[in-house]
Amino acid sequence: MQRFVRAVRSSALAPGSALRVVLDGHEVALFRTADGGTYAIEDRCPHQYAPLSEGQLTGTVVRCRLHGWSLDVRTGRPPVGQWPCVRAYPVRIEQDWVLVGLGPAPDAGGG
């Protein structure tokens, strides 16, 4: 079972924008595409670790501000090819909150 963490109010993320958040030690870039999709990826370019949240978002592709590397915010992968990539996090919206899946929920000790 995935463990989701509250990130920000959904209303704080305007269409076409990005926002950097730190959740349980994970630096995450949140994106709201012009069509209203909400996505989360690791907030560092694999090239020289610039924050992707400061990049230019066009459609579902963010372009790093330093050297122009591009990554699809839906998958964390480049639009062409498979490498280099960053971690993509699952996202869901509940009661105006953006929730980000950070990994498996801790085991409750059940059998």
A tleap script that builds the chain and sets N, CA, C and O, in Angstrom:
source leaprc.protein.ff14SB
mol = sequence {
  NMET GLN ARG PHE VAL ARG ALA VAL ARG SER
  SER ALA LEU ALA PRO GLY SER ALA LEU ARG
  VAL VAL LEU ASP GLY HIE GLU VAL ALA LEU
  PHE ARG THR ALA ASP GLY GLY THR TYR ALA
  ILE GLU ASP ARG CYS PRO HIE GLN TYR ALA
  PRO LEU SER GLU GLY GLN LEU THR GLY THR
  VAL VAL ARG CYS ARG LEU HIE GLY TRP SER
  LEU ASP VAL ARG THR GLY ARG PRO PRO VAL
  GLY GLN TRP PRO CYS VAL ARG ALA TYR PRO
  VAL ARG ILE GLU GLN ASP TRP VAL LEU VAL
  GLY LEU GLY PRO ALA PRO ASP ALA GLY GLY
  CGLY
}
set mol.1.N position { 0.848 -1.184 0.000 }
set mol.1.CA position { 0.000 0.000 0.000 }
set mol.1.C position { 0.889 1.242 0.000 }
set mol.1.O position { 1.813 1.354 0.806 }
set mol.2.N position { 0.609 2.148 -0.888 }
set mol.2.CA position { 1.356 3.396 -1.026 }
set mol.2.C position { 1.065 4.337 0.143 }
set mol.2.O position { -0.073 4.432 0.601 }
set mol.3.N position { 2.096 5.028 0.619 }
set mol.3.CA position { 1.950 6.031 1.681 }
set mol.3.C position { 1.931 7.406 1.034 }
set mol.3.O position { 2.908 7.810 0.404 }
set mol.4.N position { 0.827 8.127 1.185 }
set mol.4.CA position { 0.689 9.463 0.612 }
set mol.4.C position { 0.847 10.519 1.698 }
set mol.4.O position { 0.380 10.352 2.825 }
set mol.5.N position { 1.522 11.616 1.330 }
set mol.5.CA position { 1.804 12.716 2.246 }
set mol.5.C position { 1.219 13.995 1.672 }
set mol.5.O position { 1.336 14.247 0.472 }
set mol.6.N position { 0.584 14.811 2.522 }
set mol.6.CA position { 0.067 16.104 2.074 }
set mol.6.C position { 1.220 17.009 1.670 }
set mol.6.O position { 2.205 17.145 2.395 }
set mol.7.N position { 1.082 17.627 0.497 }
set mol.7.CA position { 2.123 18.528 0.007 }
set mol.7.C position { 1.677 19.986 0.124 }
set mol.7.O position { 2.246 20.752 0.902 }
set mol.8.N position { 0.668 20.363 -0.642 }
set mol.8.CA position { 0.144 21.736 -0.653 }
set mol.8.C position { -1.340 21.685 -0.982 }
set mol.8.O position { -1.855 20.662 -1.433 }
set mol.9.N position { -2.006 22.782 -0.752 }
set mol.9.CA position { -3.381 22.923 -1.215 }
set mol.9.C position { -3.369 22.931 -2.739 }
set mol.9.O position { -2.529 23.589 -3.353 }
set mol.10.N position { -4.267 22.226 -3.328 }
set mol.10.CA position { -4.360 22.161 -4.781 }
set mol.10.C position { -4.517 23.555 -5.387 }
set mol.10.O position { -3.967 23.845 -6.449 }
set mol.11.N position { -5.265 24.404 -4.710 }
set mol.11.CA position { -5.507 25.762 -5.205 }
set mol.11.C position { -4.241 26.618 -5.220 }
set mol.11.O position { -4.226 27.666 -5.867 }
set mol.12.N position { -3.180 26.201 -4.526 }
set mol.12.CA position { -1.915 26.954 -4.502 }
set mol.12.C position { -1.063 26.686 -5.739 }
set mol.12.O position { -0.050 27.353 -5.946 }
set mol.13.N position { -1.462 25.722 -6.558 }
set mol.13.CA position { -0.681 25.328 -7.727 }
set mol.13.C position { -1.486 25.684 -8.982 }
set mol.13.O position { -2.382 24.945 -9.390 }
set mol.14.N position { -1.154 26.815 -9.577 }
set mol.14.CA position { -1.896 27.315 -10.741 }
set mol.14.C position { -1.528 26.529 -12.000 }
set mol.14.O position { -0.424 25.992 -12.089 }
set mol.15.N position { -2.441 26.455 -12.974 }
set mol.15.CA position { -2.112 25.793 -14.240 }
set mol.15.C position { -0.870 26.406 -14.879 }
set mol.15.O position { -0.724 27.628 -14.932 }
set mol.16.N position { 0.025 25.539 -15.365 }
set mol.16.CA position { 1.261 25.985 -15.998 }
set mol.16.C position { 2.374 26.340 -15.027 }
set mol.16.O position { 3.383 26.925 -15.422 }
set mol.17.N position { 2.195 25.988 -13.751 }
set mol.17.CA position { 3.190 26.379 -12.752 }
set mol.17.C position { 3.860 25.184 -12.099 }
set mol.17.O position { 3.460 24.034 -12.283 }
set mol.18.N position { 4.901 25.498 -11.326 }
set mol.18.CA position { 5.653 24.488 -10.579 }
set mol.18.C position { 5.917 25.025 -9.182 }
set mol.18.O position { 5.902 26.233 -8.943 }
set mol.19.N position { 6.158 24.092 -8.264 }
set mol.19.CA position { 6.415 24.456 -6.877 }
set mol.19.C position { 7.327 23.410 -6.268 }
set mol.19.O position { 7.131 22.214 -6.482 }
set mol.20.N position { 8.317 23.847 -5.513 }
set mol.20.CA position { 9.231 22.936 -4.825 }
set mol.20.C position { 8.719 22.707 -3.414 }
set mol.20.O position { 8.362 23.651 -2.709 }
set mol.21.N position { 8.686 21.441 -3.008 }
set mol.21.CA position { 8.322 21.076 -1.641 }
set mol.21.C position { 9.326 20.032 -1.142 }
set mol.21.O position { 9.919 19.297 -1.932 }
set mol.22.N position { 9.501 19.981 0.159 }
set mol.22.CA position { 10.321 18.941 0.768 }
set mol.22.C position { 9.393 18.114 1.648 }
set mol.22.O position { 8.774 18.635 2.576 }
set mol.23.N position { 9.302 16.826 1.349 }
set mol.23.CA position { 8.392 15.918 2.046 }
set mol.23.C position { 9.190 14.756 2.615 }
set mol.23.O position { 9.737 13.949 1.864 }
set mol.24.N position { 9.257 14.670 3.907 }
set mol.24.CA position { 10.018 13.586 4.565 }
set mol.24.C position { 11.427 13.447 3.999 }
set mol.24.O position { 11.915 12.334 3.797 }
set mol.25.N position { 12.080 14.583 3.744 }
set mol.25.CA position { 13.443 14.574 3.234 }
set mol.25.C position { 13.570 14.446 1.725 }
set mol.25.O position { 14.681 14.509 1.197 }
set mol.26.N position { 12.463 14.270 1.020 }
set mol.26.CA position { 12.468 14.164 -0.444 }
set mol.26.C position { 12.227 15.554 -1.039 }
set mol.26.O position { 11.229 16.202 -0.722 }
set mol.27.N position { 13.135 16.008 -1.896 }
set mol.27.CA position { 12.932 17.268 -2.608 }
set mol.27.C position { 12.107 16.965 -3.845 }
set mol.27.O position { 12.547 16.244 -4.740 }
set mol.28.N position { 10.901 17.526 -3.886 }
set mol.28.CA position { 9.915 17.172 -4.912 }
set mol.28.C position { 9.497 18.437 -5.666 }
set mol.28.O position { 9.248 19.481 -5.064 }
set mol.29.N position { 9.427 18.321 -6.986 }
set mol.29.CA position { 8.888 19.385 -7.834 }
set mol.29.C position { 7.461 19.007 -8.194 }
set mol.29.O position { 7.225 17.957 -8.792 }
set mol.30.N position { 6.516 19.854 -7.836 }
set mol.30.CA position { 5.107 19.660 -8.201 }
set mol.30.C position { 4.813 20.507 -9.419 }
set mol.30.O position { 5.249 21.655 -9.506 }
set mol.31.N position { 4.076 19.946 -10.358 }
set mol.31.CA position { 3.710 20.658 -11.574 }
set mol.31.C position { 2.209 20.557 -11.795 }
set mol.31.O position { 1.611 19.505 -11.568 }
set mol.32.N position { 1.603 21.651 -12.239 }
set mol.32.CA position { 0.219 21.648 -12.707 }
set mol.32.C position { 0.284 22.061 -14.167 }
set mol.32.O position { 0.644 23.196 -14.479 }
set mol.33.N position { -0.060 21.153 -15.057 }
set mol.33.CA position { -0.024 21.448 -16.489 }
set mol.33.C position { -1.200 22.340 -16.861 }
set mol.33.O position { -2.159 22.480 -16.102 }
set mol.34.N position { -1.107 22.935 -18.033 }
set mol.34.CA position { -2.161 23.848 -18.488 }
set mol.34.C position { -3.520 23.161 -18.556 }
set mol.34.O position { -4.552 23.805 -18.369 }
set mol.35.N position { -3.523 21.838 -18.828 }
set mol.35.CA position { -4.799 21.117 -18.901 }
set mol.35.C position { -5.289 20.645 -17.529 }
set mol.35.O position { -6.303 19.954 -17.438 }
set mol.36.N position { -4.569 21.018 -16.457 }
set mol.36.CA position { -5.022 20.707 -15.099 }
set mol.36.C position { -4.432 19.459 -14.477 }
set mol.36.O position { -4.750 19.137 -13.332 }
set mol.37.N position { -3.567 18.737 -15.212 }
set mol.37.CA position { -2.923 17.560 -14.621 }
set mol.37.C position { -1.928 17.968 -13.539 }
set mol.37.O position { -1.273 19.003 -13.656 }
set mol.38.N position { -1.816 17.169 -12.502 }
set mol.38.CA position { -0.887 17.446 -11.413 }
set mol.38.C position { 0.102 16.290 -11.317 }
set mol.38.O position { -0.290 15.124 -11.256 }
set mol.39.N position { 1.401 16.632 -11.305 }
set mol.39.CA position { 2.461 15.634 -11.338 }
set mol.39.C position { 3.563 16.002 -10.356 }
set mol.39.O position { 3.712 17.165 -9.980 }
set mol.40.N position { 4.331 15.003 -9.948 }
set mol.40.CA position { 5.438 15.209 -9.020 }
set mol.40.C position { 6.639 14.391 -9.469 }
set mol.40.O position { 6.521 13.201 -9.761 }
set mol.41.N position { 7.803 15.048 -9.520 }
set mol.41.CA position { 9.056 14.372 -9.835 }
set mol.41.C position { 10.131 14.872 -8.880 }
set mol.41.O position { 9.964 15.888 -8.204 }
set mol.42.N position { 11.215 14.149 -8.841 }
set mol.42.CA position { 12.375 14.556 -8.054 }
set mol.42.C position { 12.818 15.942 -8.534 }
set mol.42.O position { 12.877 16.195 -9.737 }
set mol.43.N position { 13.125 16.828 -7.599 }
set mol.43.CA position { 13.429 18.216 -7.960 }
set mol.43.C position { 14.918 18.452 -8.182 }
set mol.43.O position { 15.511 19.340 -7.569 }
set mol.44.N position { 15.516 17.658 -9.054 }
set mol.44.CA position { 16.904 17.925 -9.433 }
set mol.44.C position { 17.185 17.317 -10.795 }
set mol.44.O position { 16.919 16.141 -11.045 }
set mol.45.N position { 17.721 18.140 -11.652 }
set mol.45.CA position { 18.085 17.689 -12.990 }
set mol.45.C position { 19.208 16.662 -12.869 }
set mol.45.O position { 20.135 16.864 -12.085 }
set mol.46.N position { 19.148 15.576 -13.621 }
set mol.46.CA position { 20.206 14.570 -13.527 }
set mol.46.C position { 21.544 15.039 -14.099 }
set mol.46.O position { 22.559 14.365 -13.919 }
set mol.47.N position { 21.561 16.168 -14.775 }
set mol.47.CA position { 22.800 16.659 -15.376 }
set mol.47.C position { 23.688 17.338 -14.341 }
set mol.47.O position { 24.770 16.839 -14.029 }
set mol.48.N position { 23.238 18.479 -13.805 }
set mol.48.CA position { 24.041 19.184 -12.809 }
set mol.48.C position { 23.192 19.592 -11.603 }
set mol.48.O position { 23.509 20.551 -10.900 }
set mol.49.N position { 22.128 18.860 -11.383 }
set mol.49.CA position { 21.322 18.933 -10.161 }
set mol.49.C position { 20.609 20.266 -9.922 }
set mol.49.O position { 20.287 20.595 -8.780 }
set mol.50.N position { 20.363 21.023 -10.972 }
set mol.50.CA position { 19.579 22.255 -10.835 }
set mol.50.C position { 18.141 21.888 -10.481 }
set mol.50.O position { 17.662 20.829 -10.886 }
set mol.51.N position { 17.445 22.740 -9.734 }
set mol.51.CA position { 16.050 22.455 -9.396 }
set mol.51.C position { 15.148 22.484 -10.627 }
set mol.51.O position { 15.069 23.500 -11.318 }
set mol.52.N position { 14.483 21.393 -10.895 }
set mol.52.CA position { 13.562 21.334 -12.029 }
set mol.52.C position { 12.332 22.206 -11.798 }
set mol.52.O position { 11.688 22.634 -12.755 }
set mol.53.N position { 12.004 22.472 -10.545 }
set mol.53.CA position { 10.867 23.344 -10.238 }
set mol.53.C position { 11.106 24.763 -10.743 }
set mol.53.O position { 10.162 25.547 -10.835 }
set mol.54.N position { 12.343 25.107 -11.069 }
set mol.54.CA position { 12.667 26.431 -11.613 }
set mol.54.C position { 12.781 26.411 -13.133 }
set mol.54.O position { 13.131 27.418 -13.748 }
set mol.55.N position { 12.487 25.262 -13.735 }
set mol.55.CA position { 12.572 25.137 -15.184 }
set mol.55.C position { 11.337 25.668 -15.883 }
set mol.55.O position { 10.397 26.140 -15.243 }
set mol.56.N position { 11.350 25.586 -17.198 }
set mol.56.CA position { 10.231 26.050 -18.018 }
set mol.56.C position { 9.343 24.864 -18.379 }
set mol.56.O position { 9.809 23.887 -18.966 }
set mol.57.N position { 8.063 24.954 -18.026 }
set mol.57.CA position { 7.097 23.896 -18.302 }
set mol.57.C position { 6.350 24.210 -19.592 }
set mol.57.O position { 5.730 25.264 -19.726 }
set mol.58.N position { 6.420 23.271 -20.543 }
set mol.58.CA position { 5.679 23.382 -21.801 }
set mol.58.C position { 4.923 22.080 -21.988 }
set mol.58.O position { 5.528 21.028 -22.196 }
set mol.59.N position { 3.618 22.147 -21.916 }
set mol.59.CA position { 2.816 20.924 -21.965 }
set mol.59.C position { 3.133 20.078 -20.753 }
set mol.59.O position { 2.900 20.497 -19.619 }
set mol.60.N position { 3.667 18.881 -20.985 }
set mol.60.CA position { 4.044 18.002 -19.871 }
set mol.60.C position { 5.563 17.842 -19.772 }
set mol.60.O position { 6.054 16.928 -19.109 }
set mol.61.N position { 6.302 18.735 -20.434 }
set mol.61.CA position { 7.765 18.650 -20.434 }
set mol.61.C position { 8.356 19.866 -19.720 }
set mol.61.O position { 8.022 21.011 -20.024 }
set mol.62.N position { 9.241 19.585 -18.765 }
set mol.62.CA position { 9.961 20.664 -18.088 }
set mol.62.C position { 11.373 20.716 -18.666 }
set mol.62.O position { 12.013 19.686 -18.879 }
set mol.63.N position { 11.839 21.926 -18.911 }
set mol.63.CA position { 13.180 22.135 -19.453 }
set mol.63.C position { 14.029 22.801 -18.383 }
set mol.63.O position { 13.689 23.879 -17.894 }
set mol.64.N position { 15.131 22.163 -18.020 }
set mol.64.CA position { 16.021 22.670 -16.992 }
set mol.64.C position { 16.557 24.049 -17.372 }
set mol.64.O position { 16.937 24.284 -18.519 }
set mol.65.N position { 16.581 24.940 -16.412 }
set mol.65.CA position { 17.009 26.318 -16.681 }
set mol.65.C position { 18.501 26.441 -16.955 }
set mol.65.O position { 18.924 27.415 -17.578 }
set mol.66.N position { 19.318 25.481 -16.508 }
set mol.66.CA position { 20.767 25.602 -16.680 }
set mol.66.C position { 21.251 25.228 -18.075 }
set mol.66.O position { 21.923 26.020 -18.734 }
set mol.67.N position { 20.912 24.029 -18.523 }
set mol.67.CA position { 21.454 23.557 -19.794 }
set mol.67.C position { 20.392 23.002 -20.742 }
set mol.67.O position { 20.723 22.436 -21.784 }
set mol.68.N position { 19.127 23.164 -20.386 }
set mol.68.CA position { 18.061 22.811 -21.309 }
set mol.68.C position { 17.676 21.353 -21.382 }
set mol.68.O position { 16.946 20.961 -22.293 }
set mol.69.N position { 18.143 20.531 -20.451 }
set mol.69.CA position { 17.727 19.127 -20.466 }
set mol.69.C position { 16.227 19.069 -20.231 }
set mol.69.O position { 15.698 19.825 -19.417 }
set mol.70.N position { 15.533 18.177 -20.937 }
set mol.70.CA position { 14.079 18.076 -20.856 }
set mol.70.C position { 13.649 16.747 -20.259 }
set mol.70.O position { 14.226 15.698 -20.543 }
set mol.71.N position { 12.609 16.819 -19.416 }
set mol.71.CA position { 12.033 15.628 -18.795 }
set mol.71.C position { 10.519 15.745 -18.796 }
set mol.71.O position { 9.970 16.829 -18.602 }
set mol.72.N position { 9.852 14.628 -19.017 }
set mol.72.CA position { 8.397 14.580 -18.969 }
set mol.72.C position { 7.974 14.492 -17.499 }
set mol.72.O position { 8.389 13.576 -16.788 }
set mol.73.N position { 7.163 15.426 -17.050 }
set mol.73.CA position { 6.764 15.465 -15.640 }
set mol.73.C position { 5.839 14.305 -15.270 }
set mol.73.O position { 5.651 14.026 -14.086 }
set mol.74.N position { 5.263 13.630 -16.256 }
set mol.74.CA position { 4.396 12.481 -15.967 }
set mol.74.C position { 5.202 11.237 -15.615 }
set mol.74.O position { 4.744 10.392 -14.846 }
set mol.75.N position { 6.413 11.122 -16.183 }
set mol.75.CA position { 7.192 9.892 -16.038 }
set mol.75.C position { 8.572 10.083 -15.428 }
set mol.75.O position { 9.166 9.125 -14.933 }
set mol.76.N position { 9.093 11.318 -15.458 }
set mol.76.CA position { 10.453 11.578 -15.011 }
set mol.76.C position { 11.495 11.207 -16.052 }
set mol.76.O position { 12.694 11.272 -15.781 }
set mol.77.N position { 11.052 10.820 -17.236 }
set mol.77.CA position { 11.955 10.396 -18.312 }
set mol.77.C position { 12.032 11.485 -19.386 }
set mol.77.O position { 11.127 12.309 -19.512 }
set mol.78.N position { 13.124 11.478 -20.159 }
set mol.78.CA position { 13.206 12.426 -21.266 }
set mol.78.C position { 12.136 12.108 -22.311 }
set mol.78.O position { 11.710 10.958 -22.424 }
set mol.79.N position { 11.695 13.114 -23.077 }
set mol.79.CA position { 10.683 12.866 -24.114 }
set mol.79.C position { 11.152 11.864 -25.163 }
set mol.79.O position { 10.337 11.162 -25.761 }
set mol.80.N position { 12.465 11.795 -25.390 }
set mol.80.CA position { 13.040 10.839 -26.333 }
set mol.80.C position { 14.120 10.067 -25.594 }
set mol.80.O position { 14.990 10.666 -24.961 }
set mol.81.N position { 14.071 8.746 -25.669 }
set mol.81.CA position { 15.068 7.926 -24.991 }
set mol.81.C position { 14.622 7.537 -23.586 }
set mol.81.O position { 13.538 7.908 -23.136 }
set mol.82.N position { 15.466 6.795 -22.916 }
set mol.82.CA position { 15.125 6.286 -21.587 }
set mol.82.C position { 16.017 6.822 -20.479 }
set mol.82.O position { 15.711 6.627 -19.302 }
set mol.83.N position { 17.095 7.483 -20.817 }
set mol.83.CA position { 18.055 7.911 -19.819 }
set mol.83.C position { 18.561 9.277 -20.184 }
set mol.83.O position { 18.651 9.565 -21.377 }
set mol.84.N position { 18.895 10.137 -19.263 }
set mol.84.CA position { 18.757 9.991 -17.816 }
set mol.84.C position { 17.341 10.325 -17.378 }
set mol.84.O position { 16.594 10.984 -18.101 }
set mol.85.N position { 16.989 9.872 -16.212 }
set mol.85.CA position { 15.651 10.128 -15.709 }
set mol.85.C position { 15.714 10.482 -14.224 }
set mol.85.O position { 16.753 10.340 -13.579 }
set mol.86.N position { 14.587 10.944 -13.700 }
set mol.86.CA position { 14.434 11.227 -12.281 }
set mol.86.C position { 13.222 10.457 -11.771 }
set mol.86.O position { 12.405 9.976 -12.556 }
set mol.87.N position { 13.117 10.347 -10.478 }
set mol.87.CA position { 11.994 9.626 -9.881 }
set mol.87.C position { 10.689 10.401 -10.081 }
set mol.87.O position { 10.622 11.608 -9.846 }
set mol.88.N position { 9.683 9.697 -10.510 }
set mol.88.CA position { 8.328 10.258 -10.599 }
set mol.88.C position { 7.522 9.691 -9.436 }
set mol.88.O position { 7.603 8.499 -9.138 }
set mol.89.N position { 6.755 10.538 -8.792 }
set mol.89.CA position { 5.952 10.140 -7.638 }
set mol.89.C position { 4.473 10.103 -8.022 }
set mol.89.O position { 4.019 10.951 -8.790 }
set mol.90.N position { 3.720 9.140 -7.504 }
set mol.90.CA position { 2.274 9.162 -7.735 }
set mol.90.C position { 1.642 10.346 -7.003 }
set mol.90.O position { 2.093 10.746 -5.930 }
set mol.91.N position { 0.602 10.889 -7.601 }
set mol.91.CA position { -0.094 12.050 -7.037 }
set mol.91.C position { -1.586 11.781 -7.039 }
set mol.91.O position { -2.122 11.159 -7.955 }
set mol.92.N position { -2.230 12.252 -6.019 }
set mol.92.CA position { -3.693 12.281 -6.020 }
set mol.92.C position { -4.153 13.551 -5.317 }
set mol.92.O position { -3.426 14.137 -4.514 }
set mol.93.N position { -5.377 13.963 -5.637 }
set mol.93.CA position { -5.970 15.163 -5.053 }
set mol.93.C position { -7.131 14.724 -4.177 }
set mol.93.O position { -8.015 13.989 -4.618 }
set mol.94.N position { -7.119 15.185 -2.927 }
set mol.94.CA position { -8.213 14.891 -2.000 }
set mol.94.C position { -8.535 16.132 -1.189 }
set mol.94.O position { -7.664 16.700 -0.531 }
set mol.95.N position { -9.781 16.545 -1.241 }
set mol.95.CA position { -10.275 17.676 -0.459 }
set mol.95.C position { -9.363 18.894 -0.594 }
set mol.95.O position { -8.976 19.496 0.408 }
set mol.96.N position { -9.021 19.255 -1.824 }
set mol.96.CA position { -8.179 20.394 -2.173 }
set mol.96.C position { -6.733 20.247 -1.715 }
set mol.96.O position { -6.014 21.245 -1.668 }
set mol.97.N position { -6.284 19.054 -1.379 }
set mol.97.CA position { -4.881 18.813 -1.043 }
set mol.97.C position { -4.220 17.995 -2.142 }
set mol.97.O position { -4.809 17.045 -2.657 }
set mol.98.N position { -2.992 18.367 -2.501 }
set mol.98.CA position { -2.163 17.537 -3.365 }
set mol.98.C position { -1.434 16.565 -2.454 }
set mol.98.O position { -0.708 16.984 -1.552 }
set mol.99.N position { -1.620 15.274 -2.681 }
set mol.99.CA position { -0.959 14.236 -1.911 }
set mol.99.C position { 0.065 13.547 -2.802 }
set mol.99.O position { -0.219 13.233 -3.957 }
set mol.100.N position { 1.263 13.313 -2.256 }
set mol.100.CA position { 2.345 12.700 -3.013 }
set mol.100.C position { 2.690 11.356 -2.387 }
set mol.100.O position { 2.892 11.263 -1.176 }
set mol.101.N position { 2.756 10.322 -3.207 }
set mol.101.CA position { 3.117 8.980 -2.742 }
set mol.101.C position { 4.623 8.848 -2.617 }
set mol.101.O position { 5.347 8.947 -3.607 }
set mol.102.N position { 5.091 8.627 -1.404 }
set mol.102.CA position { 6.534 8.570 -1.163 }
set mol.102.C position { 7.072 7.158 -1.050 }
set mol.102.O position { 8.280 6.970 -0.911 }
set mol.103.N position { 6.224 6.184 -1.106 }
set mol.103.CA position { 6.695 4.801 -0.995 }
set mol.103.C position { 5.704 3.965 -0.237 }
set mol.103.O position { 4.602 4.420 0.071 }
set mol.104.N position { 6.083 2.755 0.064 }
set mol.104.CA position { 5.162 1.870 0.768 }
set mol.104.C position { 4.848 2.375 2.172 }
set mol.104.O position { 5.697 2.947 2.855 }
set mol.105.N position { 3.629 2.149 2.569 }
set mol.105.CA position { 3.237 2.486 3.939 }
set mol.105.C position { 3.965 1.556 4.902 }
set mol.105.O position { 4.192 0.388 4.584 }
set mol.106.N position { 4.334 2.065 6.082 }
set mol.106.CA position { 4.975 1.181 7.049 }
set mol.106.C position { 4.078 -0.004 7.380 }
set mol.106.O position { 2.857 0.138 7.451 }
set mol.107.N position { 4.675 -1.164 7.583 }
set mol.107.CA position { 3.933 -2.362 7.917 }
set mol.107.C position { 3.238 -2.167 9.260 }
set mol.107.O position { 3.867 -1.784 10.246 }
set mol.108.N position { 1.968 -2.429 9.284 }
set mol.108.CA position { 1.193 -2.271 10.521 }
set mol.108.C position { 1.367 -3.453 11.448 }
set mol.108.O position { 0.815 -3.468 12.548 }
set mol.109.N position { 2.126 -4.440 11.017 }
set mol.109.CA position { 2.384 -5.588 11.875 }
set mol.109.C position { 1.341 -6.682 11.775 }
set mol.109.O position { 1.354 -7.646 12.541 }
set mol.110.N position { 0.423 -6.516 10.804 }
set mol.110.CA position { -0.625 -7.540 10.629 }
set mol.110.C position { -0.094 -8.743 9.875 }
set mol.110.O position { 1.028 -8.713 9.369 }
set mol.111.N position { -0.882 -9.794 9.796 }
set mol.111.CA position { -0.429 -11.006 9.137 }
set mol.111.C position { -1.198 -11.417 7.990 }
set mol.111.O position { -0.887 -12.434 7.370 }
savepdb mol mol.pdb
quit
